[in-house]
Amino acid sequence: MGRSKKKSNPRRLVIIFGDQLDSASAAFDGFDPVQDAILMMEVREEACYIPQHKRRLAFFFAAMRHFRDEQQAAGRRVVYSELDDPENRGSFSGEIRRWYEELHPEGLVMLGPGDFRVRQMIEGIGHRFKVPLDIRPDRHFLCPPDVFRDFAEEHSSLLLETFYRFMRRRLGVLIEDSGEPVGGAWNYDRANRAPITKDAPPIPPPRRFTPDATTRAVLALITRAFPDSPGRLDDFTLPVTRQDALAALDDFLAHRLAHFGRYQDAMRTREPFLFHSMLSGPLNLQILNPREVVERVLGVLGTAPLPSIEGFVRQVIGWREFMHSVYWHFMPDYAARNALGASLPAPRFLWTGETDMRCLAEAVGHTIDHAYAHHIERLMVLGQFCLLLGVRPYDVHRWHMSMFWDAIDWVSLPNALGMSQHADGGIIGTKPYCASGNYISRMSDYCRHCRYDPRKAVGDDACPFTTLYWDFLARHRERFERNPRMRYPYKNLARKGRGELAAIRRHATSLRKRFTAETFL
């Protein structure tokens, strides 16, 4: 869809970004379909500032085009810049300038974007044009910035568990009248850490959605415009409309939620989805609202067990809201944090999957094939390997943004820098998420199919995770040895003789050289 036919100039131009696809958002408060117009933009600058997965690009553009069509069907005027419009200037700033100069609106309206960089850019445009710019708070999220500021001031450290309990009480979710948690426990972590064994229930696949004409046009566009981007589109079945997203939610509630809790930390060969919801993408583009998702999940309590209900609710009102709040509370300085001084580039195999380590081959393979890996693969395989290796934290974040279909800056940055790489020095986690290869062996079947032995730290068949784990503890002994949550690992490190530890350190050095000899970015 190119330039719209000449109409009267809009009173206000409401800018809607690709992660703000909610027709009831604050951006539309007071919207007059006769006098106002919506501006949506596909721009090359955002699509290729890093090499993005084809599936991620297709998901965003298809969801945006369907939202455009829905808004037009509802009687709202939409000015839409398609990527291959010959007049498209290729950037948000260029497109906003183009349409401002043509339409001469009296003012611009937008929600606060999910990316600090984009917010700064839009504010700069408002100043240059000397046009009123109304940036409205995004009420999609359940913890407003002022509420988080008060929470941060009242607590000496920002523990996720403390925040989660605060949010449970604030929202009245799984809370008795007494203020205590339903079932008597705040979380069921111990019940929710089971591996997939032979007696596990069958794993139902997630709901698939056949691309319609609009989506097929996007798939053709991405194939044509970004032939060298990672991934492929021959099996694109993601939910790109609100109707699709609601059907995906129904499917999760009916077929996978009951077992989500118990197996949420498990990994299994050739099983990328297990019992996970696959709702992060629709949530992060605001096609789904977290309130409705939580309400629907709570509605099946009794059908699904409490540990599964609680485990999923924690992801939505605890972890997700915490990431968003930390991002906006600490930006822009947060992005440059590197508390552990990690300095290596991201290994090339993160984009290619070319590695003889079975766990990494599986997790990267899932990412290449589906632009997705579930949270334990992201944290304890992909993220942990980068942490132990010593990869630059911001490179890990950029890789997230490059490869995952659900990645938005506000969720990726604190998840990668804070939770995964401990680069924020302990704002999100009081200890780094690190373990030897034995953890992966316990939670998956990957090690059975791998040439490396997770019990060994030295030798040709030593598991690189195990080698790098002991080396990581040794390298950062001064920082973590007195951490109460790291007492047990450091007791085990102290049992290693001087010669054994020296051999581990030498082997770790060779691994770092080997894995970073080739890079992609």
Residue pairs with C-beta under 8 A, 6 or more apart in sequence:
1 68
1 80
1 82
2 82
2 85
2 87
3 85
3 87
4 77
4 78
4 79
4 80
7 77
9 103
9 104
9 105
10 35
10 36
10 37
10 77
10 103
10 105
11 32
11 35
11 36
11 105
11 106
11 107
12 31
12 35
12 36
12 37
12 105
12 106
12 107
12 108
12 109
12 134
13 36
13 37
13 38
13 39
13 79
13 99
13 100
13 103
13 105
13 107
13 108
13 109
14 27
14 28
14 31
14 36
14 37
14 38
14 39
14 108
14 109
14 110
15 27
15 39
15 40
15 96
15 108
15 109
15 110
15 122
16 27
16 38
16 39
16 40
16 67
16 110
16 111
17 40
17 110
17 111
17 113
17 114
17 118
18 40
18 60
18 61
18 63
18 64
18 285
19 60
19 113
19 114
19 284
19 285
19 286
19 408
20 27
20 111
20 113
20 114
20 138
20 140
20 285
20 286
21 63
21 64
21 67
21 242
21 285
21 286
21 287
22 140
22 286
22 287
22 289
23 67
23 70
23 71
23 74
25 111
25 138
25 139
25 140
25 286
26 111
26 136
26 137
26 138
26 139
27 109
27 110
27 111
27 136
29 136
31 76
33 75
33 76
33 77
36 76
36 77
37 76
37 77
37 78
37 79
37 103
37 105
38 68
38 71
38 76
38 77
38 78
38 79
39 78
39 79
39 80
39 81
39 95
39 96
39 99
40 64
40 67
40 68
40 78
40 79
40 80
40 81
41 80
41 81
41 92
41 95
41 96
42 61
42 64
42 81
42 82
42 83
42 88
43 81
43 83
43 88
43 89
43 90
43 91
43 92
43 94
43 95
44 83
44 88
44 90
44 91
44 225
45 90
45 91
45 92
46 91
46 92
47 57
47 83
47 225
47 226
48 226
48 229
50 398
50 401
50 402
50 521
51 228
51 229
51 230
51 351
51 402
51 520
51 521
52 226
52 229
52 230
52 401
52 402
52 403
53 229
53 230
53 231
53 367
53 368
53 371
53 402
53 403
53 404
53 405
54 222
54 223
54 226
54 229
54 230
54 231
54 232
54 233
55 231
55 232
55 233
55 236
55 238
55 370
55 371
55 405
56 231
56 371
56 402
56 403
56 404
56 405
56 407
57 222
57 226
57 229
58 215
58 218
58 219
58 222
58 233
58 236
58 238
59 238
59 240
59 281
59 285
59 371
59 405
60 285
61 83
61 218
61 221
61 222
62 211
62 214
62 215
62 218
62 219
62 238
62 240
63 240
63 241
63 285
63 287
65 80
65 214
65 217
65 218
66 214
66 215
66 240
66 241
67 287
68 78
68 80
69 214
70 241
70 242
71 78
72 78
79 99
79 103
81 88
81 95
81 98
81 99
82 88
83 221
83 225
84 221
84 225
87 98
88 95
89 95
89 97
89 98
92 118
92 121
92 122
93 121
93 124
93 125
96 108
96 122
96 125
97 125
97 129
100 108
100 125
100 129
100 131
105 131
106 131
106 132
107 131
107 132
107 133
107 134
108 122
108 125
108 126
108 131
108 132
108 133
108 134
109 133
109 134
109 136
110 122
110 133
110 134
110 135
110 136
111 135
111 136
111 137
111 138
112 119
112 135
112 136
112 137
112 138
113 119
113 122
114 284
114 408
114 409
114 410
114 411
115 408
115 409
115 410
116 327
116 328
116 331
116 332
116 335
116 409
117 409
119 135
122 133
122 135
123 133
123 135
125 133
126 132
126 133
137 144
137 145
140 286
140 289
140 290
141 290
141 321
141 324
141 325
142 167
142 171
142 290
142 291
142 317
142 321
143 151
143 167
143 170
143 321
143 324
143 325
145 325
145 328
145 329
147 170
148 325
148 328
148 329
149 329
151 163
151 166
152 158
152 329
155 162
157 426
157 430
158 322
158 326
158 427
158 428
159 430
160 318
160 319
160 322
160 428
160 429
161 186
161 187
163 318
163 321
163 322
163 325
164 186
164 187
164 314
164 317
164 318
164 319
164 322
165 186
167 173
167 317
167 318
167 321
168 174
168 175
168 181
168 186
168 317
168 318
169 175
169 179
171 294
171 317
173 294
173 298
173 313
173 317
174 181
174 182
174 183
174 298
174 309
174 310
174 313
175 181
175 182
176 182
182 306
183 306
183 310
187 310
187 311
187 314
188 261
188 306
188 307
188 310
188 311
191 261
191 262
191 307
192 261
192 262
192 264
192 265
192 307
192 308
192 311
193 265
193 443
194 200
194 262
194 263
194 265
194 266
195 263
195 266
195 267
195 442
195 443
195 444
195 445
196 203
196 263
196 266
196 267
196 268
196 271
196 274
196 444
196 445
200 259
200 263
201 259
203 268
203 271
203 273
203 274
203 275
204 255
204 256
205 273
206 248
206 251
206 252
206 256
206 273
206 278
207 239
207 247
207 248
207 251
208 237
209 237
209 238
209 239
209 240
209 244
209 247
209 248
210 237
211 219
211 236
211 237
215 236
215 240
219 233
219 236
222 229
222 233
223 233
230 351
230 368
230 402
230 403
231 368
231 369
231 371
231 403
232 369
238 244
238 281
238 405
239 245
239 247
239 248
239 281
239 282
239 287
241 287
242 287
242 288
244 282
245 279
245 282
245 287
245 288
246 288
248 277
248 278
248 279
248 282
249 277
249 279
249 288
249 293
249 296
252 260
252 277
252 278
252 279
253 296
253 297
253 300
253 304
256 275
256 276
256 277
257 275
257 277
257 297
257 300
257 304
257 308
257 309
257 312
258 303
258 304
258 305
258 308
259 275
259 308
260 275
260 276
260 277
260 308
260 311
260 312
261 305
261 307
261 308
261 309
261 310
261 311
261 312
262 307
262 308
263 274
263 275
264 275
264 276
264 311
264 374
264 375
264 376
265 376
265 443
266 274
266 376
266 443
266 444
267 274
267 359
267 362
267 363
267 374
267 376
267 377
267 381
267 440
267 443
267 444
267 445
267 446
268 274
268 444
268 445
269 358
269 362
269 444
269 445
269 446
269 449
270 362
272 366
272 369
272 370
272 372
272 373
272 374
273 372
273 374
274 374
276 374
276 375
277 312
278 372
279 288
279 293
280 406
281 405
281 406
282 288
283 290
283 293
283 316
283 320
283 406
284 406
284 407
284 408
284 411
290 316
290 317
290 320
290 321
293 316
294 313
294 316
294 317
297 304
297 309
297 312
297 313
298 309
298 313
300 309
301 309
315 375
320 411
322 414
322 428
323 410
323 411
323 414
323 415
323 419
324 410
324 411
326 334
326 414
326 418
326 427
326 428
327 334
327 409
327 410
327 411
327 413
327 414
328 410
330 424
330 427
331 413
334 413
334 414
334 417
334 424
335 394
335 397
335 413
335 417
336 394
337 393
337 417
337 423
337 424
337 425
338 392
338 393
338 394
338 423
339 422
339 423
339 424
339 425
339 426
340 387
340 390
340 421
340 422
340 423
340 432
340 476
340 479
342 387
342 390
342 391
342 392
342 393
342 421
342 423
343 390
343 392
344 389
344 390
344 391
344 392
344 512
344 516
345 391
345 392
345 395
345 516
345 519
345 521
346 386
346 391
346 392
346 395
346 396
346 398
346 399
346 519
346 520
346 521
347 389
347 391
347 515
347 516
347 518
347 519
348 354
348 518
348 519
348 520
349 355
349 360
349 364
349 515
350 364
350 382
350 399
350 403
350 520
351 368
351 399
351 402
351 403
351 520
352 364
352 368
352 520
353 361
353 364
353 365
353 367
353 368
355 361
355 364
356 450
356 451
356 452
357 450
357 452
357 463
357 464
357 465
358 446
358 447
358 449
358 450
358 452
359 381
359 440
359 444
359 446
359 447
359 450
359 465
360 381
360 382
360 385
362 377
362 381
362 446
363 373
363 377
363 378
363 381
363 382
364 382
366 372
366 373
366 377
367 373
367 382
367 403
367 404
368 403
370 405
371 403
371 404
371 405
372 404
372 405
372 406
373 381
373 382
373 404
376 443
378 400
378 404
378 415
378 420
379 419
379 420
379 433
380 433
380 435
380 439
380 440
380 443
381 440
383 396
383 416
383 419
383 420
383 421
383 433
384 420
384 433
384 434
384 435
384 465
385 464
385 465
385 468
386 395
386 396
386 420
386 421
387 420
387 421
387 422
387 432
387 433
387 434
387 472
388 434
388 465
388 468
388 469
388 471
388 472
389 468
389 511
389 512
389 515
389 516
390 512
391 421
391 516
393 416
393 417
393 421
393 423
394 417
395 521
396 416
396 417
396 420
396 421
397 412
397 413
397 416
397 417
398 521
400 407
400 412
400 415
400 416
401 407
401 409
401 412
404 412
414 424
414 428
417 423
417 424
418 424
418 427
418 428
418 429
419 428
419 429
419 433
420 433
422 429
422 431
422 432
422 433
430 483
430 485
431 480
431 483
431 485
431 486
432 472
432 480
434 469
434 472
434 473
435 465
435 469
436 454
436 457
436 463
436 465
436 466
436 469
436 470
437 447
437 452
437 453
437 454
437 455
437 463
437 464
437 465
437 466
437 469
438 454
438 455
438 466
440 446
440 447
440 454
440 465
441 447
441 454
447 453
447 454
447 463
450 463
451 461
452 461
452 462
452 463
452 464
453 461
453 462
453 463
454 463
454 465
454 466
455 463
455 466
456 462
456 463
456 466
457 463
457 466
457 467
457 469
457 470
457 504
457 507
458 467
458 500
458 503
458 504
458 507
462 507
464 511
464 515
467 504
467 507
467 508
467 511
468 508
468 511
470 493
470 496
470 501
470 504
470 508
471 504
471 505
471 507
471 508
473 480
473 486
473 489
473 490
473 493
474 493
474 501
474 504
474 505
477 490
477 493
480 486
480 490
481 490
493 501
496 504
